[in-house]
Amino acid sequence: MAILDDGTAASPTAPATFHRGRRVRPEPAPAAAKPRWLRVRAPGSEGYRRLKRLVREQGLHTVCEEANCPNIGECWHHGTATFMILGGVCTRACAYCNVEHGRPGPVDPGEPVRVAEAVRTLGLEHAVVTSVDRDDLDDGGAGAFAATVTAIRSLAPDCRIETLVPDFGGSTDALDVVLTARPDVLNHNLETVRGQYRRARPGGGYDRALRVLAHSRRHRPRVATKSGIMVGLGETRDELAAALADLRRAGCDIVTIGQYLRPSPAHLPVARYYHPDEFAELKDEALGLGFLHVESGPLVRSSYHAHEQADAVAAANRAAP
């Protein structure tokens, strides 16, 4: 007999009531089929298999797997991965995210070096480091981010480092711990518009997310700032325009815009699928606001083409008077 996530027993034919720590939602799945532009080839190249072996051997987590990223085949084929530190269990239960929700285990002090060794083995030129939310820790995990940046600098000094950080509960002291380690890019995703925040990200805050980016811009202006937005949760175009304007006012250099895809029946349903032409329009709109680089498309995720995004910002900064 199967055991459900809440610890109760269920018959093999009973419908699941929990998925990765989240209760299945009553909202139905959208009637429309997933459009053709969201279909991707199943991964399986030699580069993909090599990175998968390395992740397993080192006992590492990647957000590529945990979040069911549709680009995992392409990115892993090219030797690019987003390392997820501080375990694979998140203290928050955002209604769009596939990462497991629950009680995390203890912090692994050897993890930063193992991540750095993986970066060196892969010969990465741009490494992305993110984490689950760790509201159980006094510093929200900021010390682990700093230790990982320091370890990568030691073992792979030529590698550019992007930190995709949580909001640390709004603690600027914790954020400063990460910034003092001097990552090349400070990324914190806004994720959605103000009107959808309580529904999609109840553990976070729209203005709090903007303050993370604004604080980084004020206190470490030479560190590029980056954020991302999902579309398809029920937002309006006016709300999207307002969110992009808010990000730019916060000093954000890079923005990614991608389609929300429902990971399971325990997550928010897709309100609608945006056409590629609409993503092109959103890109033009964002560039018009002054972003140095915009990545916008149905399959775009925060770390998609992260190396090229950072290159574009570096080139723009060099060209600035």
SENUTOR-742608 format. One record per residue: x, y, z of N, C-alpha, C, O in turn. Coordinates in steps of 0.001 Angstrom, whole numbers, plus 500000, padded with zeros to 6 digits. Each point is the difference from the previous one (the first is absolute). Layout:
# SENUTOR-742608
XYZXYZXYZXYZ
...
This chain:
# SENUTOR-742608
500842498796500000499158501204500000500875501250500000500972500075500751
498700500878498437500806501215499880499836500886501228498945500003500635
502106500750499700499960500974501078500064501383499384500943500315499273
498062500513501010499948501344499450500936500927500750500507499654501067
499726501548498363500938500947500586499593500462501398500848500445500773
497863499453499560499562500410501335500093498876501013499581500154501148
500975498699498426500211498893500910498847499016500055500096499003500716
498810501233498555498855499104500012500136498958498901500738500180499031
498532498728501146500062498919499025498938500198498935498940500571500259
501350498956498555499025500082498909500096498740499177501058499376499922
497841500251499467500032498836499129500720500371498721500069501179499654
500474497833499630500741500306498769499170500739498962500551500691499143
498111499168500925499161500652498988499444501336500472499373500713499216
500845499647502065499466501269500509500756501168499390501217499921499831
498088501163499833500697501162499442500929500637501029499668500053501185
501485500427498375500947500638500907499416501302500524499373500754499256
500836499506502028499513501252500578501130500967500283499749501177500263
501502498356499691501156500855500213501037499727498917500091498888499479
500682502130500192501111499856499047501169500811500520499919501226500078
501176498103500282501217500660500470499715501032501099500525501113499993
498623498470500951499704500847501141498874500989499795499716500796500894
499625499177497938498912500931499705498705499235499758499994498953499354
498917501582501170498702499374499789499507500269498574500129501112499489
499308497860499879499456500148498652498889501047500028499153499998500894
500863500891498120499089501132499956498700499623499295499989499098499163
498919501586501169498720499683499358499868500565498592499146499546499238
501692501448500392499858500606498670500294498976498910500970499250500109
498214500704498846500250499046498912501159500442499125500352501179499961
500231497871499344501035500323499014499337500718498826498812499792499752
501933501056499515499406500700498863499544499028498927500617498958499776
498289501403499565499460499107498977500891499960498764500080498975499324
500591502137500379500818500074498792501254499136500139500611499936501067
499753499412497855501214499194499997501221500913499997499930501149499563
501185498325500929501238500773499992500384500288498547500055499077499188
500209502177500474500298500336498600501321499412499535500848499618500806
499307500318497895501151499321499403501324500654500373501026499324500082
498959502005500149501268500690500275500527499712501407501087500455500355
498156498795500447500462499635501330500504498559500067500343499509501075
499701499830497800500473498618499976501514499982499807500542500700499144
500128498484501672501448499895499916500395498536499844499257499094500375
501924500700499066500506498645499807500475499420501323500597500707500812
499144498017499408500448499349501228501520500017500074500661499761498990
499913500518502187501462500070500130500639498629499886499363498979500255
501907501011499357500690498716499904501353500072499332500594498960499717
499921502246500017501305500113499351501102499576500955499765499848501199
501428499963498274501133499608500834500328501088501018500326499697501148
499588501587498431500251501089500940499002499987501148500363500235501152
498385499489498528498963499905501038500312498867500963499926500179501215
500424498656498252500273498839500857501237500230500865500052499557501147
500942501135498298501226500278500773499698500883501197500457499726501110
498768501345498668499692500902501105499109499305501023500148500222501201
498940498948498339499123499264500909500814499080500904499738499910501199
501254499406498222500865499120500803500756500810501047500108499587501154
500413501564498440500781500818500924499137500486501158500432499964501152
498360500487498556499091500467501047499717498880500989499982500230501209
499795498552498286499728498860500882501230499651500826499894499778501206
501264500172498160501222499607500707500345500976501123500492499592501052
499248501698498723500338501015500992498892500208501025500173500780500936
498692498539498910498896500168500931499414501400499971499629500540501042
500283500064497751499532501370499854498543500037499548499462499016499493
499921502134500702498655500255499488500095501060498906500855500884500054
498264499021498958499901501057498990498545500418499890499092499173500085
500699502126499724498634500475499818499465499528498650498787499956499792
502107499694499298499601499483498689499090498781500157498977499883499327
501416499207501579499204498801500243498836500274500947498868499592499742
501424501107501366498991500194501031498799500786499484498871499753500423
501362501186498675498919500841499491499464499527498652499200500695499372
501241498112500175499534499478498714500222500982498862499099500216499189
502079500381500737500261501002498977499925499384498606500611498958499766
498662501651499306499884499433498652501283500086499191500123499343498967
500841501461501489501240500186499247501140499119500494501145500191499591
498563498850501281501072499219500601500837499272498945501219499900500142
498150499603498823500757499292498967500984500906499290501158499630499809
498389501564499794500867500947499298501133500497500900501165500008499602
498477500407501618501008500587500889501029498954500439501201500268499973
498346498563500424500935498975500459500853499470498851501146499602500210
498308500390498590500799499611498830501197500936499843501082499568499603
498721501720500709501071500986499868500799500184501287500820500913500095
498945498212500910500776500052501235499631501138500917500837500468500771
497911499995499164499540501088500861498932499472500942499046499352499568
501116500929501727499008499570500981499872501060501077500931500763500258
497891499272500370499794500897501130500038499159501276499088499217500264
501959500951500512500181499208501209499097500539501111499950501204500253
499344497880500399499101500384501080500588499526501321500036498802500282
500422502146500522500641499676501259498969499938501137498835500353499819
501617499196501339499177499950501221498888498970499925498963500151500645
501253498794498562499049498905499941498913500185498972499961501000499283
499140498007500656498942500022499004498618500179500580499007499770499311
500905500643501961498700500191500656499867501457500415500879500541500671
498023500095498933499782501440500215499026500239501147499033499255500162
501216501780500634499100500326501107498745500726499530499048500131500768
500930500338498004498806500655499460499332499088498981500596499034499524
498174501283500155499228499177499067499370500890498944498775500089499913
502051500572499280499485500854498937499138499162499061500330498853499698
498580501720499850498979499241499296500349499693498550499192499398499292
501978500996500255500432499739498630501226499103499941500348499511498926
500317500262502208501330499399500027499945498515500313499244499577500875
501551499627498418499987498549500165500982499507501056500011498808500305
500811502068500260500941499570501026499224499508501219498987500588500379
501492498338500227499289499383501117499884500956501184500949500708500339
497874499301500284499755500815501189499990499120501235499427498911499989
501210501563501082500001499232501234501026500537500974500322501188499994
500193497913500852500999500376501001501384499621499483500294498813499859
500565502173499854501325499688499450500898499318501025499769500073501207
501260499264498277500993499384500858501073501003500399499908501176499649
501110498372501081501074500904500424500839500479498816500046499352498954
500606501773501223500880500547498965501228499110499870500592499597501001
499785500102497769501170499171499714501213500906499832500081500709498996
500869499302501941501141500920499890500948499683498850500789500854499596
499141497931499873500878499649498891499440500313498633500690499841498993
498062500606500960499350500240498709500673501089499175500176499798498798
500216501353501774500625501030499159501209499512499219500166500354498833
500678498841501794501186499492499303499598499018498914500595499999498922
498401499160501341499566499042498971499424500735498787500236499592498863
499019501474501366499494500801498878501176500583499220500021499947498770
500952500604501943501167500595499339500769498958499205500468500287498898
499670498518501639500693498930499274499245499616498730500616499715498973
498055500278501096499204499706498813500170501089498950500106499708498809
499919501546501632500206501125499074501354499867499314500112500206498791
500917499451501983501336499834499426500044498815499043500576500108498918
498829498765501458500009498807499152499306500261498671500450499530498955
498463501213501086499249500305498780500649501100499171499656500193498834
501286500527501773500633501102499281499037501131499709500086500625498943
498995499651501978498979501023499755500605501396499959500908500325500765
498573500489498329500370501409499955499000500862500765500308501132500373
498502498334499858498950500729500722499228498977500829499363499103499448
500693501031501871499295499081500894498859500732500688500156501136500447
498698498205499632498850500550500705499779499189501273499935498771499967
499952501937501153499773499353501295498711500548500583499847501213500149
499225497901500182498744500407500617499754499133501216500854499193500367
497990500960500264499680499178501163498508499941500195499244500784499427
500346498263501400498647500011500536499907501142501009501021500544500421
497759499817499967499837500924501125500303499244501287499508498891500205
501304501711500661500330499386501283499633500965501122500869500574500657
497826499591499547499533500883501064500304499436501382499827500691501004
500628498055499054500375499391501271501380500447500475500348499777501159
500440500846497975501356500424500337500014501487500368499267500801499419
501567499550501544500061501395500452500350500952498870499473501110499939
501418498463499156500424500872498895499315499651498690500351500542498952
498666498550501098499292499613498784500857499258498996499576499784498865
501634499820501537500906499297499101501021500901499326500741499547499127
499311501718501263500928500944499356501446499562500156500795500154499073
499558499301502087501369499561500221500414498886499057501150499943499565
497914499172500117500298498918499062500227500539498592500858499498499274
498372501531500334500235500640498703501411500593499959500745499781499045
499613500966501991501319500641500033501109498958499958500992500175499292
498844498736501465501017498948500009500131499346498638501105499639499593
497787500201499695500043499383498669500677500916498990500795499544499179
498891501746500877500669500964499113501505499985500263500794499981499059
499600500026502208501421500008500363500689498733499518501126500059499505
498208498787500633500595498730499569500171499968498484501022499526499503
497990500972499760500131500023498536501126500943499585500774499678499099
499324501479501546501086500932499691501362499336500200500941500260499250
499158498874501774501271499344500311500353498916498991501151499902499573
497864499280500039500278498851499135499818500313498515500590499328499153
498609501672500523499756500363498596499995501511499876498952500598499755
502215500031500413500066501464500090499514500744498764499641501174500099
500338498182498747499562500677498782498497499884499761499472500570499045
499849498697501818498569499784499815499211501191500535500252500475501107
498797499999498101499103501057500453498878499350500824499511498927499646
500085501720501447499062499395500946498728500831500106500042501203500257
498835498134499540498689500616500163499307499360501199499894498775500066
499639502025500871499265499488501145498532500354499849499638501175499944
499522497808499990498554500163499937499475499791501418499796498865500430
499989502222500286499780499921501445498518500080500363499206500567499248
500417498862501910498674500256500556499951501394500605500967500754499888
497925499598500749499909501367500543500540500129501420500012501092500568
500441497769500013500569499992501357499067500644501018500447500590500984
498243499288498764499034500568500931500058501507500093499481500584500951
501144500054498073500121501455500007501221500519500732500147501211500165
500743497894500284501187500414500752501077500546499066500559499251499199
499737502040500894501088500572499198501357499568500539500973499950499247
499111499735502052501263499490500555500372498681499335501159499785499644
497859499330500188500258498723499330500385500223498542500932499376499493
498348501513499841500324500296498607501415500557499880500712499670499051
499701501159501885501349500561499966501071498931500150501106500156499481
498580498752501230500957498895500114500298499433498611501151499709499675
497809500139499514500185499494498629500741501027499151500937499653499281
498651501597500799500612501037499171501467500215500345500804500315499122
499553499516502155501393500175500405500898498940499371501195500231499816
498236498604499850500775498955499313500253500348498534500770499322499319
498579501736500203500189500558498652499656499029498857500862499657499191
497877499908500751499572499302498780500008500986498845499987501213500210
500035498269498579499969500874498824498579500460499675499800501093499470
499216498063500851498595500316499738499195499658501242500160498921500569
498980501992499851499070499755501108498605499902499395499462500980499484
499962497825500586498707499718499385498974499714501097500245499186500891
498626501475499040498865499656500861498743500166499170499723501089499497
499518497842500358498856500020499098498768500631500638499601499633501105
499806501316498186498730500579500413498889498966499829499077499939500812
501009499263498152499138498859499666498665500390499384499634499467498953
499617501460501675498679500331499464499640501440500360500766500703500659
498066499715498900499568501383500193499448500189501412499738499031500711
500093502206499674499549500297501369498664499312500311499828499428501076
499242500632497986498662499473500245499929498499500168499005499490500516
502025499782499062500014498537500112500868499503501157500095498795500231
500540502135500501501016499576500963499427499177501150500552498951500333
498364501495500276499451499280501151499589498585499604500139499061500784
499359500799498004499542498698499511501167499093499623499974498804500289
501043501753499071501084499183499460501178499845500948500638498947500031
499653502080500734501210500004500818499678500521501404500512501046500400
498646498239500351499517500519501286501096500198501039499820500796500922
501294498518498964501086500166500957500908501172499702500858500348500811
498959500269498021500856501110499599499230501306499996498921500104500583
501648500893498751499351501294499890500506500729498772501202500016499736
497897500582499517500358500711498772501005501115500284501040500081499347
498655500764501611500897501113500310501298499514500627501053500602499792
498879498315500974501211499427500592500958499529498907501210500206500095
498242499164498873500842499543498887500678501181499311501180499931499658
498077501144500143500587501183499376501094500611500879500997500514499495
498806499424501824501010500555500908501303499213499960501073500575500185
498851498117499575501228499208499854500852500559498862501202500211500158
498167500024498704500717500498498828500489501431500209501124500342499634
498022500486500956500380501398500223501165500101500984500895500826499819
499098498339501219501093500026500974501315499586499342501040500612500240
498908498353498936501202499563499304500539501112499093501206500243499955
497903500420499334500417501070499096500656501151500766501003500552499548
498437499812501610500552501112500785501338499634500649500927500810500002
499174498002500536501163499655500818501100499283499219501154500002500429
498515499392498444501021499382499149499666500330498545499611499113499240
500537502151500369499564500417498658500740499313498868499514499989498869
501646499437501405500744499328498931499555498555499808500433499342499054
498709500157501830499434498662499837498735500112499155499069500715500372
500889498595498512498820500042499138498791499428500738500123499019500734
498717501592499072498769499532500636499067499409498950499939500454498857
499338498518501574499198499224499053498734499506500684500000499740501203
498917500130498027498758499460500544499221499314498885500335500114498821
498608499164501584499202499276499025498520500042500327499608500131501159
499577499757497808498543500013500124499431498831499196500454499716498892
498540499607501684499227498993499281498712500642499494499455500895500645
500067498657498220498701500454499515499074498794499859500451498865499847
498254501406500207499028498926499851499304499625501290499328498971500068
500828501865500973499347499728501280498675500763500156499307499852501007
500354500956497998498770500774500073500226501498500053499062500768500210
502187499650499599500329501426500021499506500699498724499747499351498985
500121501963501082499651500786498825501263500617499409501049500025500644
498841500471498132501155500646499382500380501273500747501182500324500121
497814500399500381500304501204500780500772499637501265500924500714500392
498702498184500244500729499556501201501424499599499654500924500276500765
499265499077498091501348499638499570500839501253499735501167500070500384
498231500903498965500713501242499720500422500680501307501105500533500101
498012499443500891500325500608501294501132499248500689500882500617500597
499099498053499323501058499201500633501354500261499352501009500126500694
499014499954497989501258500291499305500517501389500373501199500185500210
497902500779499870500406501356500385500530500021501435500972500695500297
498387498544500590500468499934501390501394499393500082500839500474500766
499413498483498453501326499381499991501060500975499507501094500077500558
498582500648498417500988500946499464500279501117500999501144500427500153
497815500046500527500198501034501022500849499496501154500694500780500652
499254497912499605500814499407501065501455499818499577500833499574500800
499471500749497946501378499907499526500349498675499364501178499666499876
497819499571499717500239498691499395500575500161498589499480500762499185
501619498493500542500665500076498696499454498987498996499841500305498818
499876498485501669499610498878499137498640499494500446499749499874501198
499364499833497848498723499398500354499725498828499065500270500069498801
499187498854501765499580498844499212498481499879500111499430500216501070
499924499441497827498544499874499948499676498669499335500386499764498855
498906499370501859499686498680499462498593499555500353499327500609500831
500244498324498526498661499455500194499950499124501245500848499126500178
498161501103500686499762499089501123499422498697499478499088500002499174
501454498877501317499497498676499679499658499294501307500822499963500915
498013499495499180499532499373501236500741498692500263499901499074499195
500844500822501921500762498776500257499126498799500357500352498866499676
498504501370500993499157498895500463498635500554500383499825501217500040
499194497910500245498692500474500461500036500695501359498998500579500420
502142499372500273500132500700501275500391501456499813500114500743500975
500090499671497785500469501350499715498921500798499273499009499448499522
501207501858500409499040500871499326499817499578498547500968499625499339
497805500432500160499795499683498585500518501127499107500152501138500446
500112498540498315500398501005499013498753500747499551499029499388499555
500999501941500560498858500795499559499939500054498473498931499885499401
502242500292499984500072499949498538501453499897499557500927500323500744
499239499219498025501326499916499397500220501206499098499164500316499154
501971500355501033500343501155499174500637499520498686500756499028499978
498925501665498953500580499687498688501416500575499924500275501018500635
500625498359498608501350500562499846500024501461499571500896500747500395
498130499668498801499957501405499591499784500929501204500511501120500030
498730498403500953499778500818501195501284500125500822500259501040500606
500536497900499408501285500085500704500934500990499299500764500711500654
499169499328498028500805500971499261499558501422500332500832500898500132
497862499305500002499492501330500369500444500393501406500365501150500246
499601497883500679500442500284501371501491500328500038500435500844500783
500337498493498375501434500304499933500221501426499540500784500736500599
498530499657498346500146501372499499499593501016501063500645501035500167
498277498656500548499525500902501050501039500146501111500258501102500485
500333497767499908501002500036501072501260500734499566500566500773500773
499872498993498005501174500707499501499746501505499957500901500801500248
497866499569499435499650501410499974500056500661501369500125501220500102
499781497971500951500099500524501364501447500196500439500266500642501016
500672498799498208501404500206500315500738498803500553501148500144500423
498240498664499595500730498813500423501178499760499059499890500206498791
501228499361501767501179499762499176499901498702499211500618499865498944
498608499180501561499785498754499262498653499419500388499621500020501172
499655499462497843498697499387500226499973498649499298500286499911498807
499372499046501929499811498666499446498521499694500141499512499860501121
499757500033497774498552499848500050499551498950499001500261500127498803
499061498830501681499530498941499124499262498941500798500121499951501224
499116499204498100499190499004500708500789499099500943499529499681501091
501667499908498497500780499063500804501088500671500828500826499318500607
499183502004499423501033500717500761499791499776501493498884500100500509
502212499597500181500026499900501452501135500872500506500798500498499206
499286499691502086500918500978500576501444499786499563500723500968499763
499705497782500126501400499734499680500218499650498533501110499631499617
497864500477499566500133499667498581500889501030499306499727501199500039
501343498316499326500972500873499331500604501006500974500290501138499631
499898498429501624500509500916501032501361500569499622500284501165500277
500554498028499097501331500461499607499889501140498994500682501018500126
498439498802498859499837501033498986499396501277500593500347501105499582
498751498741501390499406501169500642501065500844500691500037501221499850
500834498105500913501062500719500703500989500627499020500500501099500240
499781498209498663500878500561498969499422501299499449500721500978499804
497960499021499948499355501177499429500084501187500950500225501128499561
499598498630501732500086501088500971501421500520500092500222501209500064
500751497873499942501406500427500070500355500849498786500699501004500134
498828498605498682500271500761498795499340501377500059500595500998499595
498166499048500913499310501288500116500704500926500971500090501204499765
500407498236501324500719500824500987501315500539499437500391501133500280
500287498035498919501253500446499385499749501127498995500825500898499836
498033499038499503499683500998498970499456501298500585499949501024499318
499643498924501956499411501187500617501066501084500158501162499690500266
498448501591499570500969501088500127500470500171501438500819500875500281
